[in-house]
Amino acid sequence: QVQLVESGGGAVQVGGSLRLSCATSGGTYRRYSLGWFRQVPGREREGVANIDSDGSTTYASSVKGRFTISKDNAKNTLFLQMNSLKPEDTAMYFCAAGRYVADKLRDTEYDYWGQGTQVTVSS
């Protein structure tokens, strides 16, 4: 019922910026908690950021101060602004939505997932 489609990934150099977008459809958008996750082959999926239905945000310590999560409720779109990118930010990035999310950066809390968009940071 709920569909998520990421866009905005690409290849950038160290210190550069990217803005990821996640277009949503179906469900009741404003009632969902929304998150960004990333994954590198061979590693566990890592929670990056969350924005709750009330607008409150949560960030992983590794991206705090560099990444900003936001949403445009009028357009049903989630964003992740990524600045000061580092090689360790290289990963496939996924957006996700959950009706009830307690642990904001835990992947099993979420019900719906996008297909992912690749971010590659080179030095």
C-alpha angles and dihedrals in degrees: 000000000000115000127191126191122187126205139164101068123134146123121304138164125250110287094024130122138235133182117212121201130199117196114202133199135176127029125052102302099196092055095058130093109226130207146177121221134178135202137191120196110269094020135094117260108265127214110231107176143341136201117195129214090263092053098254115141138213127193137191110245090240093065103030110127093017104058128052125195119204141155139212106215093189090060097034088233132140122206139196116196109199119194134173090024120202131199089252088063089069107118146107107281122212132187120214141185133206134183094215118018120177103166099045098202099040113107095211090064091069129083106192131044140187125226095254138244124234121240118190122184116191131191 
